[in-house]
């Protein structure tokens, strides 16, 4: 009885705060960096049952079992007149502090994504922020360290301490204007580049010693590039915990050996992750970005047409998420799956709900989980069919299915009021969904703990 009391007391006291990360914690969630903008412009979301969602973060946690949310941060994302800059680049320290606090208050893990730029950074955009662009390599490293410390100290003070930190976003080809190649040393400034990474990682260790550090790259299926790049970092003393990967099938190819049967290119994500486990067994692997289109097939930089496996529609998007979760769950070195931009809901809605004001995003990517077109009651969630007793929400809607990646995913349990007592509430602890009712704690199968 004493053990049960202590467990329940801890759960109740810790609900609004971070639960301690266990060594085998698994992370499921998404990058919700634009959610406050959608909320600001009166965009409302509906769940699988057609009910309006009042708070998307708590809905993801309580209904979908998500336990992690990622937010990007820019150094000085100056917003100009409409059309002169990307309105989705708005995440400054004030913005991120408020959103990070909401994430922590929901009992979830907070993943912070440093871009170290004033605008988007990825494999083809590696510019420094304007204030740093003329600095020497050494001065740039000092700026990275100071900026990282300042941001993390501010987040600590705001009650938004991050639990996972990306030191850079898709940085296989460089950072802050310093360029490298992930296959040789020719024409690469590895010394300057490694100085930036060490400065950022060391600052994270200093200010947030309990946070896990992620090095994020964008060539997930290229085993040669991955081996060269991460070997270089490890051999040169860059201190990090997690290999973070982006995975978009239309850019990066197929998922499994079975899917590449008969195709000339045999590269696939599962094989590449197994290779990472062989070469870097001490490192965890997380998919920190993934997504799939549900309406319009992408036209920019498409390398692989994967519509023979996943059609470009709502059903194809659901099957992509399901296949990804099912394929990665058995891989012990994979500890996280985060969907990119799940909150996408068109351009955003004004107070008349049916008139787009174009202030959240300028181009519909149709990779989120909701229809871009709003009705008076909100945006409808993508689902392959209406949920029923035989087909619960996780069998028809992708965000609900993602909980199956967790160690205790509640398979077969459709609501809190299944085997559990009524008037119960869900919490996340160490990557597992638990039920609190009064002074008792239950797992998702109704077993009292």
N, C-alpha and C positions, 0 to 999 in steps of 0.2 A: 504493500500500500504506500509506503514511504517513497519507493522508487517511482510509482505512478504519479504521486503528488508532485515530486520534483520535476518530472518530465513535463507534466501539464503546466506547472507554474512557469517553467522556462519557455515553453511554447507561447504561453499567453503574454509574457513580458516581452518576448523578442519579436512578436509579430510585426511591429512597424520598423524593425531594424534588420540588419544583415545577420543571417545565420552563418556560423563558422563554416568555412569551406573545408570539406573533408578531402582527403587525397584522391578519392575516387568520385568526387562530385561531377555530375554531368550538367551541362548548361543547354537550355533550350529557349529560344526567343527570337528577337529581331531588332533591327535598327529602326528606331522610332523617332529619328531626329526632326521630322517635320510635324509630328503630332500637335505640338502647341499652335503651329500656324493653322492647321486645319480646324482646331478648336476655336481659334480666334476668329475664323471666317465662317463659323456656324456650320461646320460639316458634321453630320451625325451618322452614326454607324448602326446597322441592325445585325443581330446574331442569326444563327441558323434557323431559329424559330420565328423570325420576323420581329423580334422585340428590340426596341431601341436600347442601345448600350449607353449608359450614363458616363462611364469612365473606362476608356479603352484599356488603360494599363491594368486596372484591377480585374477587368473582364478577361484579359489574356491570362492573368495569374489564376483566377478562380475558376473560369470555365474551360480554359485550354491547357492549364497546367504549366504555362511558361514560367521560367524562373530567372530570366536574363534579358536585359534590354541594353542596346548599344546606342551611343550618341556621339556624333562627330563634333569636333571643335576647331574653329579657325582662329588665327591670331588676331586679325582685324578685318572682319567681313563687312566692309563698308558697302552700304546699300545706296545705289544711285536711283535715278528716275527709272520708271518701268521701261523695260526693253534694253537697258544699258548694262544690266548685270543679271545673274541668275538669282531669282528670288528665294531659291531653296538654300542659298549660301547665306545663312543668317545666324549661325550658332556661335555666338560669342560667349564669354565667360558668364555673364549674367544669365543668359538664356540657358546655358548648360547647367549652371548651379541649380536653377529652379526645377528643371526637368530631372536632373539627377536626384534631387531631394524627393521628388514624387516617386521615383523608382525605388529608392531605399525605403520610403514610407510604406510602399506596397509589399515590403518583405522580399524584394527580388534583388538579384545581383546587378550591378551597374558596370557596364563595359564602356570605357572612355576611349575614343578614337582620335588621337592627335594627328591632324593633317600637317601641322607646322607650315602653314601657308595662309594667305588671305582668301584663297579660292580652292576649287577642287584639285586634289592631288591623286594621280593614279599612274599607271605604267607609262603613259605618254605625257603627263603633266607633272613635272617635278620642280616647279619654281619655288623659290624662297618667298617669304613675305616681303612686302615692299621695304619695310624697315630694316631688313637684314641683307638685302640683295647685293650690296657692295662690300660685304664683310670678307675678311680673310677666313680660311678654313678654321683656324683656331678661334677667332672671334665668333664665328658662326656656331661652333660647338658650345662656347660659353653662353651664347644667347639661347640655344636650345635648352641647356641645363637650367638657366635662370628662369626662363619662361615656364618650363615644366614644373619646377619647384613652386613658382608663384601660383600657377593654376591649381596644383594639387593642394597647396596650403589653403587656398580660397575654398575649394570644394570641401575640404575637411571642416573648415569653419562653418560652412553652410549645411552641414549634415548630409553631404552628398559624396562621401568618400568612395572612390571607385574600387571595385573588387578585381577588375581586369583592365589592363591598360595597353592599348596599341601604341607603340612608339613608331608612328608613321603609318600611312595608308597606302597599300600596294607599292612597296618600295623596292622591288627587285631590281629596278633600273636606276635608282637614285633617290636623293632626298635633298630638299632645299637648294636645288640647282646643281648639286654635285652628282655627276653621272658615273655609273658603273655598268659593267656587262656581266650577266650571270653565267658566263661561259669562258671568259679569259680575262687577263689583266691588261691587255693592250688598250690604250686610250681610255683607261679607267682610273679614276682618282679614288682608289680604295682607301688610302690613308685618311683623306678628308672625310670620306663617307663613313668609315668605321669610327672616326672621332665623333661624328654626330650621334651615331647610334649609342656609343658608350656613354656619351654625355646624357642622353635622354634616359637610358636604362638606369644609369647610376642615380639620377635624380628621382626616379620612381622608387627605387629601393630605399633611398634616404627618407622620403616623405611618406610613402605608403608601403612600408615593408611587408605587409600581408597581401598586397596585390600581386596577381600573376601578370607577368609581362608577355605580350604577344608581339611577334615580328610577322607582319602581314604581307603576303606576296600574291601574285595574280597568275601564276603559271601552274595550276594545281596538277595537271596531268603530265607535265614535262619532267620526268624523273631526273634527267641529266642536269637541267637548270637547277632544280631543287637541291640536288646533291652538292653541286658546285657552290651554290649560294650559301646554304646553311652550314656547310663545312667551313667555308671561309669565315663566317661570323663566329662559329664556335672555336675554331683554331686561333682566332685573333682575340678571344676573350670577351666577346659581347655576352652580357649576362641576361638571359631571357628564359622563359619557361615553356612557351607554347608556340608552335608553328601555326600561324593563321593563314587560311587559304580562302580566296574567292573562288566560287564555282558557278559559272553560268554556262549551261550546256551549249548554247549557240556560239559561244566564244571558245569554250574549253573542251568540248567533245563529250563522249559518252561516259556512263557511270560504271559499267561492269564488263567483264570478259564476254559474257553472253551477248551483250548489245553490240559488240564489235565483230562478232563472228561474220566472216565473209567480207569484211571491210578492209581496205588497204591500210588504214591507220588504226593500230591496235592500242594506242594510248587510251587509258581510262582512269577515272578517279580512284577506284578501289585499289587497283594495282599500284598506282602512285603512292597512295597512303600506306600500303603494305611495305613499299620500298622505303618510305620515310621511317617506318617502325624498325626496319632492319638496320638502317644506317644511323638513326638517331633514337635509340630506344628510350633514352632518358627524357625525351621531349613529348609532350602531349600535342595532339593535332586538333584544331577546330576549324570548321567551316564558318568563318565570320561573316561571309556574304554569300547568298545564293538567291535565285529567283527564276521564275519562268513566266513567259507571256501567256495571257489567257484570251487575247483577242487579235491583236495585230502582230505578225511576225516581225522581229527587228530587222532593220535594213542596214545598220551600220556595223561594219567589221565582222559580219557573220562568217565563222570558219567552218561550222558543222551544222547541217540541217538535221536536227534530231526529231523532226516531226514524224518519222517512221516509228519512233518509240513513244513520244509524248506529243499528241496533237496540240495545235495552238488554239486551245479553247479552255473552258473552265475544267472540263474533265481531264485534259492533258496536264493542266497546272496541278490538280489534285494528285494525279498519278505520279508526277515528277516528285512532289514532296513525299508521298508515300514510299516510292522506290528509294529515294535518298535516305530516308529514315531507316527503312528496312535493311538497306545495304550497309549502312555505317554502324548500326547498333551492335553487331557482333565484333567490331574492330575495337579492341580494348584501348588502343592508343588514341582513339577519337573520343573527345570529351565534350564537344559542343557543336550545335547546329544553330546558326542565326540567319533568319530570313531578312533580306534587305527590303526596306520600304514597304512593310506589310500594310501600313496605314494609308497608302495611296488611295485617294478618292477624287480623281480629276483635278481641276484647277482650284478647287475650293468654292464654297458656296457663300453668297452674301445673305443679308437678312431676309431676302425674299425666297431663299432656298433654291429657286429654280433658275437663277440667273448667275452664270459664272462670272466671277470678277477677275480671274486670271492672276491671282496674287500669291498662290502657293507654289505652283509649278507652271511652266510655260508650255511643256510638251507632255502629253499623256504617255507614260511608259507601259501601262496596263500589265504590270507585274505584281501589283498589290493584291490583297484578298477581297477587295470590294469593287463593285461596279462604279465606274466613274460618274455615271449619271445619277443624280439625286432625285428622290421624290420628296413629298412633303414630310414623310416619316423618316427620311434618311437614305443612306446608301445601302443597297442590298448586298449581303455577303455572297461570295462565289460559292456555289454548292452544286453538286452533281444531281441531287434530288432532295426532296424534303425529308428531314430526319424522321424515322419511325422507330418503334420498339425493335424491329429487326435490323434497321440500319440507323444506329445512333449518329449523333452529330459528327463524331470522329471518322465515320465511314463515308461521309458526304462532303465534309469541309476540311480543307488542308490545315488551317491553323489548329483545329482541334486534334488532328492526327499527330501533330508533332510531339505531343506528350509521350508517345510510345518509344521515344528515344531514351527516356528516363529509366532508371533502374526499376522503379515501381510505377508503371504507367497507368494503372487502373483499367486495364483492358476489360471490356465488358461492362464497366460501370458507367452509366449514362448521366446520372445526376448525383448530387450530394445525398438526396433523399432515397437512394436505392437501398442498400443494406444498412446504411448509417441512420442514426436517429434524425428526426426532423429538427429544423432550426439549427443546423450545423453550419460551420464555416470552414473553408479550406485555407491551409497555409502551405508554404514551401519550406522544407528544412533539408539542407544538404542535397538538394536536387530531387527530393521526393515530395509527393503531395500527401499531406496528412489532413485529417478531419478533427476539429476541436468541437466538442459538445459539452457545455458545462465544465466540469472538472475532469473530463475523460478525453483521451486521445485515441483515434482509430486510424487504421490504414484505409486505403480506398476500397478494400474488399470487406470492410466492416469488422475487421479483427481489432479488438481492443488491445492497446499497447501498454 
